[in-house]
Amino acid sequence: MIYLDSAATTLQKPPAVARAAAAAMGRMASPGRGGYPAAMAAADTIFACREAAARLFHVPEPDQVVLTMNATHGLNLAIKTLVAPGDTVLISGYEHNAVTRPLAAISNVAVKVADAPLFRPEAMVERFRALLTPEVSCVICTHVSNVFGYVLPVGEIAGLCRQRGVPFVLDASQSAGALPVHMAELCADFIAMPGHKGLYGPQGTGLLLCARPAEPLLEGGTGSLSALQTMPDFLPDRLEAGTHNVPGAAGLLEGLRFVEGRGTARILDHERRLAAQCARELAVLDGVTVWAAPRLAHQAGVVSFRVEGMDCEETGARLGRQGIAVRAGLHCAPLAHRTAGTLDTGTVRASFSAFNTTGEVHALVRAVARLRSL
């Protein structure tokens, strides 16, 4: 199988990830629940995972790195800390349901959408500038569109928030591990990311980087301040009720080490070259529409396309029968499709990782060409 769906999850992982997760299953108990070697080994691994993430994302203290189930979990923690019923929130026009659904679940929240056109970062900044009015209590923005690979100008948007004293939340689901994510420079209040995409960790892992206290979604045991019937008031314990996913954290630690060792710049350059090749070769096929940035700097390793006269889900299914894994449809991001004008049709998405090759891109293009010849 040629796997081109890393925007959903990276299937190919560094071998050390699986080895570490398997070893943790047999050697590690619950961190913070005992002073015996198996519990201490788990605690050391969890802390090493926090340290590696803090180093990679420029977080001042490892305790500001909270382990989550996924990016959606982290975004819910951030949103439900910062947004109250009746608030006004400003988001980009390219947000995932992981942002829009939690907002919709809070009563009477007014959501303003900066819906600037695709691959127009200057227009996006101006749209945020115009909509960031005094009643806005929070800004939430994705770093990279999971549908189109569009790199949003989050540095400038974060700067507007700093100028106006408005909390800023970054969804780094498609950028962590490739694009620079610098918490200290952004001065973001929260940054949420999955462990299982660009960080090459196991599914069921994620990180929430916190610059401020947050309200828990769950209450329960933490291994600390057990006499209290309220959650601890310090991070990370306040947000980590119950037993940790120790095998997941052990695997994620190895994924973080892989990214740190290879370097995000090298990973990004590789993914961008594959995306540019994919867009270029698909665009010359008759009847194929491709969404790609005119400048490489505005796109990450994701390309959306559509085959004329063929339903996107059918295109994806036919490619799957040829041994090529892509994603088709709305990609859990109907707002992005509405902004880009593709809501009625969706798109087919190819997304790349550090383990994909130019030969795999050629294979995708040949397979799409065969579809056009049927």
C-alpha positions as CSV (number, residue, x, y, z in Angstrom):
1,M,0.0,0.0,0.0
2,I,1.1,3.6,-0.8
3,Y,0.0,5.6,2.2
4,L,-0.8,9.2,1.5
5,D,-3.1,10.1,4.4
6,S,-0.7,11.4,7.1
7,A,-2.9,14.4,7.7
8,A,-5.2,11.9,9.4
9,T,-2.5,9.9,11.1
10,T,1.1,8.9,10.2
11,L,0.9,5.2,9.5
12,Q,4.7,4.8,9.0
13,K,6.5,5.5,12.3
14,P,10.1,5.3,13.3
15,P,10.7,1.7,14.5
16,A,11.7,3.0,18.0
17,V,8.1,4.2,18.5
18,A,6.5,0.7,18.5
19,R,9.5,-0.7,20.4
20,A,9.1,1.8,23.2
21,A,5.3,1.4,23.4
22,A,5.6,-2.4,23.6
23,A,8.4,-2.2,26.2
24,A,6.3,0.1,28.4
25,M,3.4,-2.4,28.4
26,G,5.7,-4.9,30.2
27,R,7.9,-2.7,32.3
28,M,6.0,0.3,33.4
29,A,3.2,0.8,35.9
30,S,1.3,4.0,36.8
31,P,3.4,7.2,37.3
32,G,2.9,9.0,40.7
33,R,1.2,5.9,42.2
34,G,4.2,4.3,43.8
35,G,7.9,4.4,44.7
36,Y,8.8,1.0,43.2
37,P,10.9,0.7,40.0
38,A,8.0,0.1,37.6
39,A,6.1,3.2,38.7
40,M,9.3,5.3,38.8
41,A,10.2,4.2,35.3
42,A,6.8,5.3,34.1
43,A,7.2,8.7,35.9
44,D,10.6,9.2,34.3
45,T,9.2,8.4,30.8
46,I,6.3,10.8,31.2
47,F,8.6,13.6,32.4
48,A,11.0,12.9,29.6
49,C,8.1,13.3,27.1
50,R,7.2,16.6,28.6
51,E,10.9,17.7,28.5
52,A,11.2,16.8,24.8
53,A,8.0,18.6,23.9
54,A,9.0,21.7,25.9
55,R,12.4,21.7,24.1
56,L,10.9,21.3,20.6
57,F,8.1,23.9,21.0
58,H,10.0,26.4,23.2
59,V,7.8,26.0,26.3
60,P,9.4,27.6,29.4
61,E,8.7,24.7,31.8
62,P,8.0,21.0,31.2
63,D,5.0,21.1,33.6
64,Q,3.3,23.4,31.1
65,V,3.1,20.4,28.7
66,V,-0.2,18.5,29.4
67,L,-0.7,15.0,28.0
68,T,-4.0,14.6,26.2
69,M,-5.8,11.9,24.2
70,N,-5.5,13.9,21.0
71,A,-5.7,17.5,19.7
72,T,-9.4,17.5,20.0
73,H,-9.1,16.8,23.7
74,G,-6.6,19.7,24.1
75,L,-8.8,22.1,22.1
76,N,-11.8,21.3,24.2
77,L,-9.7,22.0,27.4
78,A,-8.6,25.4,25.9
79,I,-12.0,26.4,24.6
80,K,-13.9,25.5,27.7
81,T,-11.4,27.4,29.8
82,L,-11.5,30.6,27.7
83,V,-15.1,30.7,26.3
84,A,-18.2,31.3,28.4
85,P,-21.9,31.4,27.3
86,G,-22.6,34.7,25.6
87,D,-19.0,35.3,24.5
88,T,-17.8,36.4,21.0
89,V,-15.1,34.3,19.5
90,L,-13.1,34.9,16.3
91,I,-11.9,32.0,14.2
92,S,-10.4,31.5,10.8
93,G,-12.5,30.2,7.9
94,Y,-10.4,27.0,7.8
95,E,-11.2,25.5,11.2
96,H,-11.7,21.8,11.9
97,N,-14.8,20.5,13.7
98,A,-12.5,20.1,16.7
99,V,-12.9,23.8,17.1
100,T,-16.3,24.6,15.7
101,R,-18.2,21.8,17.5
102,P,-17.0,22.7,21.0
103,L,-17.9,26.3,20.3
104,A,-21.4,25.3,19.1
105,A,-21.9,23.3,22.3
106,I,-21.5,26.4,24.5
107,S,-24.8,28.4,24.6
108,N,-25.2,31.7,23.0
109,V,-21.6,32.0,21.7
110,A,-21.3,34.4,18.7
111,V,-18.7,33.0,16.3
112,K,-17.1,35.5,13.9
113,V,-15.3,33.9,10.9
114,A,-12.3,35.4,9.1
115,D,-13.1,33.8,5.8
116,A,-10.4,35.2,3.5
117,P,-9.7,33.3,0.2
118,L,-7.3,30.4,0.0
119,F,-3.5,31.0,-0.1
120,R,-4.0,34.8,0.5
121,P,-2.2,35.3,3.9
122,E,-2.2,39.1,3.5
123,A,-6.0,39.1,3.1
124,M,-6.3,36.8,6.0
125,V,-4.4,39.1,8.3
126,E,-6.5,42.1,7.2
127,R,-9.7,40.1,7.8
128,F,-8.6,39.3,11.3
129,R,-7.6,42.9,11.9
130,A,-11.1,44.1,10.8
131,L,-13.0,41.5,12.8
132,L,-11.0,41.7,16.0
133,T,-13.3,44.2,17.6
134,P,-13.6,44.9,21.4
135,E,-16.3,42.4,22.1
136,V,-14.1,39.5,20.9
137,S,-13.0,37.5,24.0
138,C,-10.9,34.8,22.3
139,V,-9.2,34.1,19.0
140,I,-8.7,30.5,17.7
141,C,-6.8,29.7,14.6
142,T,-5.4,26.6,12.8
143,H,-1.8,26.8,11.7
144,V,-2.4,24.7,8.6
145,S,-5.6,23.8,6.9
146,N,-6.1,20.0,7.1
147,V,-8.0,20.2,3.7
148,F,-5.8,22.3,1.6
149,G,-2.4,22.5,3.3
150,Y,-2.7,26.3,3.5
151,V,-0.3,27.8,6.0
152,L,-2.1,30.5,7.8
153,P,-0.2,33.7,8.9
154,V,-0.4,32.8,12.6
155,G,2.5,34.9,13.7
156,E,0.8,38.0,12.5
157,I,-2.6,36.9,13.9
158,A,-1.0,36.2,17.3
159,G,0.6,39.7,17.1
160,L,-2.8,41.3,16.6
161,C,-4.1,39.4,19.7
162,R,-1.1,40.6,21.8
163,Q,-1.7,44.2,20.7
164,R,-5.3,44.0,21.7
165,G,-4.9,41.8,24.8
166,V,-7.1,39.0,23.5
167,P,-6.3,35.3,24.4
168,F,-5.0,33.3,21.4
169,V,-5.4,29.5,20.9
170,L,-3.4,27.7,18.1
171,D,-4.5,24.4,16.6
172,A,-1.2,22.9,15.5
173,S,-2.7,19.6,14.4
174,Q,-1.1,19.8,10.9
175,S,2.0,21.8,11.7
176,A,3.6,20.3,14.8
177,G,6.6,18.3,13.7
178,A,7.2,20.2,10.5
179,L,6.6,23.9,10.7
180,P,8.1,25.9,13.5
181,V,5.8,26.1,16.5
182,H,7.4,28.5,19.0
183,M,5.2,29.0,22.0
184,A,7.3,31.8,23.5
185,E,7.4,33.8,20.3
186,L,3.7,33.4,19.6
187,C,2.7,34.2,23.2
188,A,-0.2,31.8,22.7
189,D,-2.3,31.0,25.7
190,F,-2.8,27.4,24.5
191,I,-1.4,25.3,21.7
192,A,-3.0,21.9,21.0
193,M,-1.6,19.2,18.8
194,P,-1.9,15.4,18.2
195,G,0.9,13.0,19.0
196,H,-0.1,10.6,16.1
197,K,0.4,12.9,13.1
198,G,3.6,14.9,12.5
199,L,5.1,13.9,15.9
200,Y,5.0,10.2,14.8
201,G,3.6,8.9,18.1
202,P,0.9,6.3,18.7
203,Q,-2.8,7.1,18.2
204,G,-4.5,8.2,21.4
205,T,-1.8,10.7,22.3
206,G,-1.7,14.5,22.1
207,L,-0.2,17.5,23.8
208,L,-1.7,20.8,25.1
209,L,0.9,23.5,25.7
210,C,-0.3,25.9,28.4
211,A,0.8,29.4,29.2
212,R,-2.0,29.8,31.7
213,P,-4.1,27.7,34.1
214,A,-7.0,25.8,32.6
215,E,-10.2,24.2,33.7
216,P,-10.3,20.4,33.8
217,L,-12.8,18.4,31.7
218,L,-12.4,15.4,34.1
219,E,-11.9,15.1,37.8
220,G,-10.3,12.2,39.6
221,G,-7.1,10.8,40.9
222,T,-3.8,12.5,40.1
223,G,-1.4,10.9,42.5
224,S,-1.0,14.3,44.2
225,L,-2.9,16.1,47.0
226,S,-5.1,13.0,47.4
227,A,-6.8,14.3,50.6
228,L,-8.5,17.1,48.6
229,Q,-11.8,16.6,46.9
230,T,-11.0,19.3,44.3
231,M,-8.5,18.9,41.5
232,P,-5.0,20.3,42.2
233,D,-4.5,23.9,41.2
234,F,-1.2,23.4,39.4
235,L,-0.2,22.0,36.0
236,P,0.0,19.4,34.7
237,D,-1.9,17.5,37.4
238,R,-5.0,19.8,37.2
239,L,-5.7,18.5,33.6
240,E,-4.5,14.9,33.9
241,A,-7.1,13.0,35.9
242,G,-6.8,9.2,36.0
243,T,-4.2,6.8,34.8
244,H,-1.9,8.0,32.1
245,N,-1.5,6.3,28.7
246,V,2.1,5.3,29.5
247,P,2.7,3.1,26.4
248,G,1.4,6.0,24.3
249,A,3.7,8.5,26.0
250,A,6.7,6.2,25.7
251,G,6.0,5.9,21.9
252,L,5.4,9.7,21.6
253,L,8.7,10.4,23.4
254,E,10.5,8.4,20.6
255,G,8.5,10.3,18.0
256,L,9.5,13.6,19.5
257,R,13.1,12.4,19.5
258,F,12.8,11.4,15.8
259,V,11.5,14.9,14.9
260,E,14.1,16.6,16.9
261,G,16.9,14.5,15.5
262,R,15.9,14.9,11.9
263,G,14.9,18.5,12.3
264,T,11.6,20.2,11.5
265,A,13.2,22.2,8.6
266,R,14.3,19.0,6.9
267,I,11.0,17.3,7.3
268,L,9.1,20.4,6.1
269,D,11.3,20.7,3.0
270,H,10.7,17.1,2.1
271,E,7.0,17.3,2.5
272,R,6.7,20.5,0.6
273,R,8.7,19.1,-2.3
274,L,6.4,16.1,-2.5
275,A,3.3,18.4,-2.3
276,A,4.7,20.7,-5.0
277,Q,5.5,17.7,-7.3
278,C,2.0,16.2,-6.7
279,A,0.2,19.4,-7.5
280,R,2.3,20.1,-10.6
281,E,1.9,16.6,-12.0
282,L,-1.8,16.3,-11.3
283,A,-2.5,19.8,-12.7
284,V,-1.4,18.7,-16.2
285,L,-4.0,15.9,-16.3
286,D,-7.1,16.7,-18.3
287,G,-10.2,17.1,-16.1
288,V,-8.3,17.3,-12.8
289,T,-8.6,20.4,-10.6
290,V,-5.9,21.0,-8.0
291,W,-5.8,23.4,-5.1
292,A,-2.2,24.5,-4.6
293,A,-0.5,27.6,-3.4
294,P,1.3,29.8,-5.9
295,R,4.2,30.1,-3.4
296,L,5.6,27.1,-1.7
297,A,5.9,29.0,1.6
298,H,2.1,29.1,1.9
299,Q,1.6,25.4,1.7
300,A,2.6,22.4,3.8
301,G,2.6,18.7,2.8
302,V,-1.1,18.5,1.9
303,V,-2.7,18.7,-1.6
304,S,-6.4,18.6,-2.4
305,F,-7.8,17.7,-5.9
306,R,-10.9,16.6,-7.7
307,V,-11.5,14.5,-10.8
308,E,-14.2,16.0,-13.1
309,G,-17.3,14.0,-13.4
310,M,-16.4,11.7,-10.5
311,D,-17.7,11.8,-6.9
312,C,-14.7,12.4,-4.5
313,E,-15.6,9.4,-2.4
314,E,-15.7,7.2,-5.5
315,T,-12.3,8.6,-6.6
316,G,-10.9,7.8,-3.2
317,A,-12.4,4.3,-3.2
318,R,-11.0,3.6,-6.7
319,L,-7.6,4.7,-5.7
320,G,-7.8,2.5,-2.6
321,R,-8.5,-0.5,-4.8
322,Q,-5.3,0.4,-6.7
323,G,-3.4,0.3,-3.4
324,I,-3.2,4.0,-2.8
325,A,-4.6,5.4,0.5
326,V,-6.0,9.0,0.3
327,R,-8.9,10.7,2.1
328,A,-12.0,12.0,0.3
329,G,-15.0,14.1,1.4
330,L,-15.1,17.0,3.8
331,H,-12.3,15.9,6.1
332,C,-14.2,16.9,9.2
333,A,-13.8,20.5,8.2
334,P,-17.0,21.8,6.4
335,L,-16.1,25.4,7.3
336,A,-12.9,25.2,5.3
337,H,-14.8,23.8,2.3
338,R,-17.4,26.5,2.7
339,T,-14.7,29.2,2.7
340,A,-13.0,27.7,-0.4
341,G,-16.2,27.0,-2.3
342,T,-15.9,23.2,-2.3
343,L,-18.6,22.4,0.3
344,D,-21.0,20.7,-2.3
345,T,-18.3,18.4,-3.7
346,G,-15.5,18.0,-1.1
347,T,-12.1,17.1,-2.3
348,V,-9.7,14.2,-2.5
349,R,-6.7,14.8,-0.3
350,A,-3.1,13.5,-0.5
351,S,-0.9,14.2,2.5
352,F,2.7,13.4,3.0
353,S,5.1,12.5,5.8
354,A,8.9,12.1,6.2
355,F,8.6,8.5,4.9
356,N,6.9,9.2,1.5
357,T,8.9,9.3,-1.7
358,T,8.8,10.9,-5.2
359,G,8.1,7.4,-6.6
360,E,4.9,7.2,-4.5
361,V,3.8,10.6,-5.9
362,H,4.4,9.3,-9.5
363,A,2.3,6.3,-8.6
364,L,-0.6,8.5,-7.4
365,V,-0.5,10.6,-10.6
366,R,-0.5,7.5,-12.8
367,A,-3.4,6.0,-10.9
368,V,-5.4,9.2,-11.3
369,A,-4.6,9.3,-15.0
370,R,-5.9,5.7,-15.3
371,L,-9.2,6.9,-13.7
372,R,-9.5,9.5,-16.3
373,S,-9.1,7.0,-19.1
374,L,-11.8,4.6,-17.9
